[in-house]
Amino acid sequence: MEQADYRQLNGIALAYLGDAVYEVFIRQHLLSKGLSKPTKLQHLATHYVSAKAQAALIDLMKTDDLLSEEEWSYFKRGRNANSHTHAKHTAVLTYRISTGFEALMGYLQLSGQQDRLAELAEWCIQQVEEGRTKHED
C-alpha cells in the first residue's frame, strides 16, 4: 500500500487520520486500566478525545512550548481548513482548534514520526489524568 504524501494533504485529510490515530492511543490506555464495559469506555474516552479536551491540550502545548515550528504549521493547516461540518454542541472555534490537533496527529503518523506521536499522545493522556484540560468555549 502506498503511503500518502503528508505534505500534499489538506488539513481535513490529515485530521481524518489523526482523529483515528489519537483515539487508538486513548483506547489502549483505557483498556490497560482494566476497563471493559463499552459504555464506561466511551464515556471516559470523551475526556480525552472531545473537541473541548483537544482544544485545551493545544492550549497547554502552547503554554508548555511543546511543539516545533513545523508541528505548529501542521496544526494551523488543520485549524484553518475549510470544513463543511461542525460539532453540534461545540463552539466553531473550539471545533477548528480540535481539527488542528487531529491534523497534527495525522502529520506525525504519515511523516513516520511514531516516537514523537507516542510522546505527544502520552503527554496528552497525562494532562487529562491530571485534570489540566478544562477548556472554555
Summary of the structure (lengths in Angstrom):
residues: 137
radius of gyration: 14.3
end to end distance: 40.4
largest distance: 41.4
contacts: 414
relative contact order: 0.22
helix: 68%
strand: 0%
